[in-house]
Amino acid sequence: MAVSSRNRKYPTNFSSRTRRTVTDRAKTAFVEAVSQTNLFLTQKIDDIRGTDIHSLNASEYECNQDENIVYLEDTVKKYCENHNKDFVYSRTGNFYADFSNLLDIVEQACPKDHKIRAEFNLKRHSFVFMESANCDFPSYELFFLPVSFINRLEGEMQTLGLNFIKFTEIMCGFSTPYKHFDFCYSIGLGDTDNWRESDFITEYDDSVFSLVEDYNEGKIKSLFDRIESIKFDGIEKKLEELFSSVKPKDSFEFQIVTLMEEGFKLMKDNFLPNYFPEENDEFENYDEILDASRLFCLCYDDEEHDEVTDMAIYNLNQEAQNLYCADMTDCITLSPDDKEAFKPSDYPSRWAEWYIKFYRAINN
């Protein structure tokens, strides 16, 4: 890191001020005293350690600097090779300066739509460079997944549906209506623990009140309670067994099972929240972001058949006009072993394509 220096101004008339009417002996003593007091003016200053390396406070971490800088040099050299860029670099011997120079090189070689950042890897106990890029994913889309289709299933098929929704909830970061900002206000939980005391409830007509009551105390709440009571441990094995044993009785069930199995295979080795933007990762004010916790939620039915879902969407849309929807991103820790340039995962877009098919099928 280049350390910026300030212009330090020292008295230019220092010698003239010591030439006043004093004896030679007094003058000599005065000069000696000054030189003894300001020894730093004649001493060589050691290399100044830059600690703020591109917003990373490197002085807070300890590492084997000799090994770490060699690893970073090899990493950046390989990165330049993968991007057909020249690697022009000379080590200074100052870890922090070399670190910063290497970071500059890798940033310059990085594609314009990608980003590079420095991190301290606790497992490696060393500094690393990371590259991130936006994934292909539909922006400003709500992923409200209705669960009412489970009521159309019976026996083992219903057990499969319940377990699959629980699996999807965890693997894709879905909220339930009782933990979702906009749904909580729609069902009267936004400003009080007792939904019947909410100011919003008094404005609902009888049909909406009945639906809200179901969300809080009735059959809808019971369905969500069944989903939430399912343990996630061992759920993959249970789903595999159910997929092999269930026998759909009609075309609807056959289509649902086919899409659930497709989604299961897609999701079991991927975790969609890994691609959600991190808090304060790019934005100074996180309150201005329409984050994933509001975009992904389980609901009872779609907005055409569920006024609570419709109200949640309406409320969110009113606020979303002033919010920014952050893109999903993928990230990689760069290393000397990278065989090719980094490309963000297509998993988010493949998941979105599956979700649309499943959503249409369960609302058929």
C-alpha positions as CSV (number, residue, x, y, z in Angstrom):
1,M,0.0,0.0,0.0
2,A,1.3,3.4,-0.9
3,V,1.5,5.4,2.3
4,S,0.6,9.1,1.7
5,S,2.9,11.6,3.4
6,R,2.0,15.0,4.6
7,N,4.1,18.1,3.9
8,R,5.8,18.7,7.2
9,K,7.1,22.3,7.6
10,Y,10.1,22.9,9.9
11,P,11.4,26.4,10.8
12,T,13.6,27.7,8.0
13,N,15.1,30.4,10.2
14,F,16.2,28.0,13.0
15,S,20.0,28.8,12.6
16,S,19.4,32.6,12.5
17,R,17.4,32.4,15.7
18,T,20.4,30.7,17.4
19,R,22.8,33.4,16.3
20,R,21.6,36.0,18.7
21,T,24.0,37.7,21.1
22,V,25.0,34.6,23.0
23,T,28.5,33.4,23.9
24,D,30.0,30.6,21.8
25,R,29.8,28.3,24.8
26,A,26.1,28.9,25.3
27,K,25.5,28.6,21.5
28,T,27.3,25.2,21.4
29,A,25.4,23.9,24.4
30,F,22.1,24.9,22.8
31,V,22.8,23.2,19.5
32,E,23.9,20.0,21.3
33,A,20.7,20.1,23.4
34,V,18.5,20.4,20.3
35,S,20.3,17.5,18.5
36,Q,19.9,15.3,21.5
37,T,16.2,16.2,21.8
38,N,15.5,15.6,18.1
39,L,17.5,12.5,17.4
40,F,14.8,11.2,15.1
41,L,15.7,13.9,12.6
42,T,19.1,12.2,11.9
43,Q,17.9,8.6,12.2
44,K,16.7,6.4,9.4
45,I,13.1,5.5,9.7
46,D,12.1,1.9,9.2
47,D,9.5,0.9,6.6
48,I,6.1,2.2,7.6
49,R,3.5,-0.6,7.7
50,G,0.4,0.2,5.9
51,T,-2.5,-1.4,7.8
52,D,-5.6,-0.3,5.9
53,I,-5.3,-2.4,2.7
54,H,-8.2,-1.6,0.6
55,S,-10.6,-1.4,3.5
56,L,-9.2,-4.5,5.2
57,N,-7.6,-3.8,8.5
58,A,-4.7,-6.2,8.1
59,S,-3.0,-5.3,11.3
60,E,-5.7,-7.1,13.2
61,Y,-4.6,-10.5,11.8
62,E,-1.4,-12.5,12.2
63,C,0.0,-14.8,9.5
64,N,3.3,-16.2,8.2
65,Q,4.0,-13.2,6.0
66,D,6.8,-14.9,3.9
67,E,4.6,-17.9,3.1
68,N,1.5,-15.8,2.6
69,I,3.0,-13.4,0.1
70,V,4.4,-16.3,-2.0
71,Y,0.9,-17.8,-2.1
72,L,-0.6,-14.5,-3.1
73,E,2.0,-14.0,-5.8
74,D,1.3,-17.4,-7.3
75,T,-2.4,-16.8,-7.1
76,V,-2.2,-13.5,-8.9
77,K,0.2,-14.9,-11.5
78,K,-2.2,-17.7,-12.3
79,Y,-5.1,-15.3,-12.3
80,C,-3.4,-13.1,-14.9
81,E,-2.5,-16.2,-17.0
82,N,-6.2,-17.3,-17.0
83,H,-7.3,-13.8,-18.1
84,N,-4.5,-13.4,-20.7
85,K,-3.0,-10.5,-18.8
86,D,0.7,-9.7,-18.2
87,F,2.0,-10.2,-14.7
88,V,4.3,-7.4,-14.0
89,Y,5.4,-7.3,-10.4
90,S,8.5,-6.9,-8.2
91,R,8.6,-7.8,-4.6
92,T,9.6,-4.9,-2.3
93,G,10.1,-7.0,0.8
94,N,7.5,-5.1,2.7
95,F,4.5,-7.5,3.2
96,Y,1.9,-4.8,3.3
97,A,3.2,-2.9,0.3
98,D,3.5,-6.2,-1.7
99,F,0.0,-7.3,-0.6
100,S,-1.4,-4.0,-1.8
101,N,0.5,-4.1,-5.1
102,L,-0.8,-7.6,-5.8
103,L,-4.3,-6.6,-5.0
104,D,-4.0,-3.7,-7.5
105,I,-2.8,-6.1,-10.2
106,V,-5.6,-8.6,-9.7
107,E,-8.2,-5.8,-9.7
108,Q,-6.9,-4.5,-12.9
109,A,-7.0,-7.9,-14.5
110,C,-10.5,-8.6,-13.2
111,P,-13.4,-8.3,-15.7
112,K,-15.4,-5.1,-15.3
113,D,-18.6,-6.8,-14.2
114,H,-16.7,-8.8,-11.5
115,K,-15.3,-7.6,-8.1
116,I,-12.2,-8.5,-6.1
117,R,-11.8,-8.2,-2.4
118,A,-9.2,-9.2,0.2
119,E,-10.2,-11.5,3.1
120,F,-8.5,-13.2,6.0
121,N,-9.1,-16.9,5.7
122,L,-9.3,-18.4,9.2
123,K,-8.8,-22.0,8.0
124,R,-5.7,-21.2,6.0
125,H,-4.6,-18.6,8.6
126,S,-3.6,-16.3,5.8
127,F,-4.9,-13.5,3.5
128,V,-6.6,-14.5,0.3
129,F,-8.2,-12.7,-2.7
130,M,-11.8,-13.4,-3.6
131,E,-13.7,-12.8,-6.8
132,S,-17.5,-12.3,-7.0
133,A,-20.0,-11.7,-9.8
134,N,-23.7,-11.4,-10.3
135,C,-25.7,-14.5,-11.1
136,D,-28.3,-14.7,-13.8
137,F,-31.6,-14.5,-11.7
138,P,-34.9,-12.7,-12.2
139,S,-34.7,-9.4,-10.3
140,Y,-37.7,-7.8,-8.5
141,E,-39.6,-11.1,-8.4
142,L,-41.5,-12.4,-5.4
143,F,-41.1,-16.0,-4.6
144,F,-44.2,-16.6,-2.4
145,L,-44.7,-20.4,-2.4
146,P,-48.3,-21.6,-1.6
147,V,-48.7,-24.7,0.5
148,S,-52.4,-25.2,0.1
149,F,-51.9,-27.9,-2.5
150,I,-50.9,-30.2,0.4
151,N,-54.6,-30.3,1.4
152,R,-55.3,-32.0,-2.0
153,L,-53.0,-34.9,-1.1
154,E,-53.6,-37.9,1.1
155,G,-51.7,-40.4,3.0
156,E,-48.1,-41.0,1.9
157,M,-48.5,-38.4,-0.8
158,Q,-49.4,-35.8,1.8
159,T,-46.4,-36.8,3.9
160,L,-44.2,-36.4,0.9
161,G,-45.6,-32.9,0.3
162,L,-45.1,-31.8,3.9
163,N,-41.5,-33.0,4.0
164,F,-40.7,-31.5,0.6
165,I,-42.0,-28.1,1.6
166,K,-39.9,-28.3,4.8
167,F,-36.8,-29.2,2.8
168,T,-37.4,-26.4,0.3
169,E,-38.0,-23.9,3.1
170,I,-34.6,-24.6,4.6
171,M,-32.6,-25.1,1.4
172,C,-33.9,-21.9,-0.2
173,G,-34.3,-19.6,2.8
174,F,-38.0,-19.3,2.8
175,S,-39.7,-17.5,5.7
176,T,-43.1,-18.5,7.1
177,P,-45.9,-15.9,7.3
178,Y,-45.3,-15.6,11.1
179,K,-41.7,-14.4,10.6
180,H,-42.2,-12.4,7.4
181,F,-42.3,-8.6,7.7
182,D,-45.2,-8.0,5.3
183,F,-47.2,-11.0,6.2
184,C,-47.0,-10.2,9.9
185,Y,-48.7,-6.9,9.4
186,S,-51.3,-8.5,7.1
187,I,-52.3,-11.0,9.8
188,G,-52.1,-8.5,12.7
189,L,-48.7,-9.5,14.2
190,G,-46.8,-6.4,13.1
191,D,-47.5,-4.2,16.2
192,T,-48.7,-6.6,18.8
193,D,-48.4,-10.2,20.0
194,N,-52.2,-10.5,20.1
195,W,-53.4,-10.2,16.6
196,R,-56.9,-9.4,17.7
197,E,-55.7,-6.2,19.2
198,S,-54.1,-5.0,16.0
199,D,-55.4,-1.7,14.6
200,F,-55.5,-3.3,11.1
201,I,-57.9,-6.1,12.1
202,T,-60.7,-3.7,12.9
203,E,-60.7,-2.6,9.3
204,Y,-61.1,-6.0,7.7
205,D,-64.5,-7.3,6.5
206,D,-65.8,-10.6,7.7
207,S,-64.3,-12.8,5.0
208,V,-60.9,-11.3,5.4
209,F,-61.2,-11.5,9.2
210,S,-62.1,-15.2,8.9
211,L,-59.0,-15.8,6.7
212,V,-56.7,-14.0,9.1
213,E,-58.2,-16.0,12.0
214,D,-57.3,-19.2,10.1
215,Y,-53.8,-17.9,9.7
216,N,-53.5,-17.2,13.4
217,E,-55.6,-19.9,15.0
218,G,-57.3,-22.1,12.5
219,K,-56.7,-24.7,9.8
220,I,-54.0,-22.6,8.0
221,K,-52.0,-22.3,11.2
222,S,-52.4,-26.0,11.8
223,L,-50.9,-26.8,8.4
224,F,-47.9,-24.5,9.0
225,D,-47.5,-26.1,12.4
226,R,-47.2,-29.5,10.8
227,I,-44.6,-28.2,8.4
228,E,-42.6,-26.6,11.1
229,S,-42.7,-29.7,13.4
230,I,-40.8,-31.7,10.8
231,K,-37.2,-32.2,11.8
232,F,-34.6,-31.4,9.1
233,D,-32.1,-34.0,10.2
234,G,-32.5,-37.1,8.1
235,I,-35.0,-35.4,5.8
236,E,-33.0,-36.2,2.6
237,K,-33.1,-40.0,3.3
238,K,-36.8,-39.8,4.2
239,L,-37.6,-38.0,0.9
240,E,-35.6,-40.5,-1.1
241,E,-37.7,-43.3,0.4
242,L,-40.9,-41.5,-0.2
243,F,-40.1,-40.8,-3.8
244,S,-39.5,-44.5,-4.4
245,S,-42.6,-45.7,-2.6
246,V,-45.4,-43.2,-3.4
247,K,-47.9,-44.1,-6.1
248,P,-49.7,-41.1,-7.7
249,K,-53.4,-41.7,-8.2
250,D,-54.0,-39.1,-10.9
251,S,-52.3,-36.7,-13.4
252,F,-52.1,-33.9,-10.8
253,E,-50.2,-36.0,-8.3
254,F,-48.0,-37.5,-11.0
255,Q,-47.0,-34.1,-12.1
256,I,-46.4,-32.9,-8.6
257,V,-44.2,-35.9,-7.7
258,T,-42.2,-35.5,-10.9
259,L,-41.5,-31.8,-10.2
260,M,-40.8,-32.4,-6.5
261,E,-38.3,-35.0,-7.3
262,E,-36.7,-32.7,-9.9
263,G,-36.5,-29.9,-7.3
264,F,-35.1,-32.3,-4.7
265,K,-32.3,-33.4,-6.9
266,L,-31.6,-29.8,-7.8
267,M,-31.6,-28.4,-4.2
268,K,-30.0,-31.2,-2.2
269,D,-26.4,-30.2,-3.1
270,N,-27.0,-26.5,-3.2
271,F,-28.0,-23.8,-0.7
272,L,-29.7,-20.9,-2.3
273,P,-29.0,-18.4,0.5
274,N,-25.3,-18.7,-0.3
275,Y,-26.1,-16.5,-3.3
276,F,-28.1,-13.9,-1.3
277,P,-26.4,-10.6,-1.0
278,E,-24.7,-10.1,2.4
279,E,-25.7,-7.3,4.6
280,N,-23.7,-4.2,4.0
281,D,-21.7,-6.0,1.4
282,E,-22.1,-3.3,-1.2
283,F,-24.4,-0.7,0.3
284,E,-23.8,1.8,3.0
285,N,-27.4,1.8,4.1
286,Y,-28.8,-1.8,4.2
287,D,-32.3,-0.4,5.1
288,E,-32.6,0.7,1.4
289,I,-32.3,-2.9,0.1
290,L,-35.2,-5.2,-0.7
291,D,-33.5,-8.2,0.8
292,A,-34.2,-11.9,0.3
293,S,-36.0,-12.3,3.6
294,R,-38.9,-10.4,2.1
295,L,-38.7,-12.0,-1.4
296,F,-38.9,-15.6,-0.3
297,C,-41.9,-16.7,1.8
298,L,-44.3,-19.6,2.2
299,C,-48.0,-18.6,2.0
300,Y,-51.2,-20.5,2.1
301,D,-52.5,-19.7,-1.4
302,D,-51.7,-17.4,-4.3
303,E,-52.8,-13.7,-4.4
304,E,-56.0,-14.5,-6.4
305,H,-57.3,-16.9,-3.8
306,D,-55.7,-15.6,-0.6
307,E,-56.3,-12.0,0.4
308,V,-53.6,-12.1,3.1
309,T,-51.0,-13.0,0.4
310,D,-52.5,-10.2,-1.8
311,M,-52.2,-7.7,1.1
312,A,-48.6,-8.7,1.8
313,I,-47.7,-8.2,-1.9
314,Y,-49.5,-4.9,-2.0
315,N,-47.7,-3.6,1.1
316,L,-44.4,-4.8,-0.1
317,N,-44.9,-3.1,-3.5
318,Q,-45.8,0.2,-1.9
319,E,-42.5,0.2,-0.1
320,A,-40.4,-1.4,-2.8
321,Q,-40.7,1.6,-5.0
322,N,-38.0,3.2,-2.8
323,L,-35.9,0.1,-2.3
324,Y,-33.1,-1.4,-4.3
325,C,-33.3,-5.2,-5.1
326,A,-29.7,-6.5,-4.8
327,D,-28.7,-9.1,-7.3
328,M,-27.7,-12.6,-6.3
329,T,-24.0,-13.2,-6.4
330,D,-21.5,-16.0,-6.6
331,C,-18.0,-15.9,-5.1
332,I,-14.8,-17.9,-5.3
333,T,-11.6,-17.8,-3.3
334,L,-8.8,-17.5,-5.8
335,S,-5.8,-19.9,-5.7
336,P,-2.8,-20.9,-7.7
337,D,-4.7,-24.1,-8.7
338,D,-7.4,-22.3,-10.6
339,K,-7.5,-23.9,-14.1
340,E,-9.7,-21.3,-15.7
341,A,-11.3,-17.9,-15.3
342,F,-14.2,-17.8,-12.7
343,K,-17.8,-17.9,-14.0
344,P,-20.7,-17.4,-11.6
345,S,-22.9,-20.4,-11.0
346,D,-26.0,-20.9,-13.0
347,Y,-27.8,-22.6,-10.1
348,P,-30.0,-19.6,-9.1
349,S,-31.3,-19.3,-12.7
350,R,-31.9,-23.1,-12.9
351,W,-33.7,-23.0,-9.5
352,A,-35.9,-20.1,-10.7
353,E,-36.9,-22.0,-13.8
354,W,-37.8,-25.0,-11.7
355,Y,-39.8,-22.9,-9.2
356,I,-41.9,-21.3,-12.0
357,K,-42.8,-24.8,-13.3
358,F,-43.6,-26.0,-9.8
359,Y,-45.6,-22.9,-8.9
360,R,-47.8,-23.3,-12.0
361,A,-48.4,-27.0,-11.3
362,I,-49.5,-26.6,-7.7
363,N,-51.8,-23.7,-8.7
364,N,-53.4,-25.6,-11.6
